[in-house]
């Protein structure tokens, strides 16, 4: 296999949640650029129209589906709908997520449950449903989106932190069971990227300055800078990588 084949996704079909904007959109477009057809999921019907337009400019097929990731029944229906659209899913990217900020002493259980269901339960449920099909075909790539808060505790985001620690645990647990069936399960831990989820931090001048000062690269990441890691973990180049968490953080963890 030559180097171009190692990173090619020609003939593959990917399902990407959270594909309407931010990291999910960038990953969906990046997989298409590498040759994959993409099923784009977002919380609202028509939410991925802009993503679809970009993907189709790369002469790849794009399908749009909607799913409330906080609802387990919706997540199961998403897997079934996606598989019925294309017949197979070779790559699953669990990029959809949410965050709620409040001091831990004031954090409501409703906030907690919504974040846990959206970020963690949906990741497991969708991986389980799509993973069953991958096991039958003896091949597949699952990429979960972790976080810098998979390593640390953060401030005023207890549910998000718990969910992202859990995503790493699920990644390793599934890798342990499925690696010998040629299904690779890995995760990407983005550092501080300019997205809607981090807008509150970007707008906090003091916190923004503290974050940039700690990042060896000296700046926030852009969603497009995650594409390389996603294509790598979705491609044959990562066939012997299992249960790994790849940090894309500008050096944050090294400092």
N, C-alpha and C positions, 0 to 999 in steps of 0.2 A: 504494500500500500504506500503510495507516494504522499508527500506532505500535504498536497491539496486535498487528497481523499481523506486524510486523517481528520481534517476540520470541515469537511463537507457535510451538509445536511440534505443533500439532494434526495428526493424520494421519501423524505420523512414528514410526518405530521406532528405538530406540537399543539398542546393545549396550554394557554397562558391565562391565569386569573389576574385580576387587577390590571388589565391591559388597556384601560382607557387613558391613563396618564402616568407620568413619573417613571419609576423603575420598570414597572410591568410593560408599559408601552414601549420603552426602549428595548427591552429584551425581546418582545414580540417582533418588532421590526428587525432587530439583529438576527434572529433565527431565520426570518424570511430572507434577509440578505445572504445568509449562508446556504439557502436553498430549500428551506422547509415551507410547507403550507401550514397555516396557523389558524387555530380556533381561538378567538379572542373573547374572553369573558369579562364582564363588568357587572356592577350592581343594578344597572338600569338598561332596559331595552334601547338599543341605539347608542349606548354609551361609548362604544368603540368605533364609531363611524370614522373618526379622523385617523385612528390607527389602521383601520381597514384600507382607507384611501392610500396611505403611505405604502402598505404592504403590496397592494395591487400595482403600484408604480414599479415594484420590483418583479412584476410578472409572476407573482405567487398567488395561490388561492387563499382567501381569507373568509372565515365564517364568524358570525357574531352570535353570541349567546349571552343571556342575562342570568344572574344568580345572586341571591342574598346569602353570602357566605356565613352569616350568623345563624342560618337555619339548616340543620343537618339534613332535613328532607329535601331542601332545595339543592344542597350539595350533591346528594345521591342522584337527583334528577339531572343535574348538570353533567355528571359522568355518563349517564345513560344517553342523554341528548347528544353529547359530543361524539360518543362512540357510534351512534346511529348516523351521524352526519358523514363520517369518513370511514367507518368500518374498523379503523385501528388508530391508536395513539402511540407514537414512538417516544414522545418527549412530553413530560408534564412539568410545568413551572408553577409552583404555588407562590405567586407574587402578591396576591390580593391580601389586604390587611387594613387594620384601623388602629387608632390610638386615642386614648382619653387621658387628659392631664388634670390631676387634682392632688392635693396633699393626701398622704396615705390615711391620715386620721379622718378625712372627710370623703374618702373615695366610696362611692355607692356600690352596692353589690350588683345593681343593674349594669353600671359601667363595667365592672369586673367581668360579668358574664358575657356581655356583648364582645368585649375584646378577646377573651379566651376562646369563645365560640368561633369568632371570625379568623383569628390568627392561628390557633392551635388545633381545635377540633376539626375545622374545615380542612386543614392541611392533612391530618390523619385520614379523615373520611374520604377525601378525594384521592389521596394516594392509595388507599385500600381498594377503592372501586376501580380506578384505572390500573392499579398494580395487578389486580387479578387478571385483566386482559393481557398485560405485559408478561405475566408468568406463563400464560398459555402459549404465547408466541415466542417465549424464551429470549426476549430482548426488551430493553426499555431503559429510559433515562428519566429519573425524577430529580428535580432541582428545587429545593426549598429555600426560601429567603429568610435567613436568620438576621442578626443585627449585632452591633457592638454591645447592645444590652443583652446579648446571649452570654456575655462574659462578665458584665458588671451589673450593679443594681440600679443605676440611674436615680433620678429625683422626680417625684410626682408622677411616675408612670408605672406603678406596681404591677398592674395587669399586663401591660405591654412587656415588661421585663420578664414576668413569669411565663408569658406565652412564647417569647423568643428563646428562653432557656429550654422550654418544652420542645420547640421546633428542632433544636439540636439533638435532644434526646430521641425524638421520633425518627430523625434522619439516621442516627446510629442504629436504632433498634430495627428499622426496616432493612438497612444495609446488611445487618447480621443475618437476617432471614432470607434475603433475596439475592445476595451477591452470587451465590452458586447457581442461580437460574439465569445469569447474564442480565440482571436488572441492577443497574447502578443507581444508588440513592445517595445524593450529596447535597450540600447546602452552600450558599453564598452568604457571607456576613458583610453587608455594605457598611462602610463607615458613614461619615456625615455627608449626605448628598442633598442637593437642592431639589426638594420635592414638596408637595403640599403637606405631607406629614411632619416635615421639619420647619414649616414656615414660622411657627411660634418661636423657635430657637433662632432662626435667621433674623427675626424682627427684634429680638432682645439684644440690644447693642452690646451689653456687657458679656452675656453668655456667648454671643457670636464671636466676639474678640477672643474669649478664653478658648473656644473650640479651635479657631484658626491658629492660635498660638501653639496649641499642642500638636496639631497635625504637621508632621515633618514636611509634607508637600506644600504646606502653607495656605491651603485653600480647600473649600468644599468640593466634593466630587460632583460631576455632572452625570445625569442618567446614562448618557451614551458611553461613559467610561466603564459601565458594567457589562457591556455587550461581549467583550472578549472572554470574560470569565464564563458567561452563560453559554456561548457557542462552544467553548472548550469542554464544559461539563456535559453538553448535549451531544457531542460528536464522538466518533470512534477514538479520538485522541485520549479520552478519559476511560477507556474500557477496563483498566485495572485500578481504578480509583473508586473506593467504596467507603461511605460513612465519613467523608472528609468535609470540613467546614473551611471554605476558602475565603479569607478576609480580603476585601477590596476596600482599603481604608486610608490610602495615602500615607501609611506608616503609623496610624494612630496607636495600634497595639504595641508597636516597637518602642514607643516613648514612655 
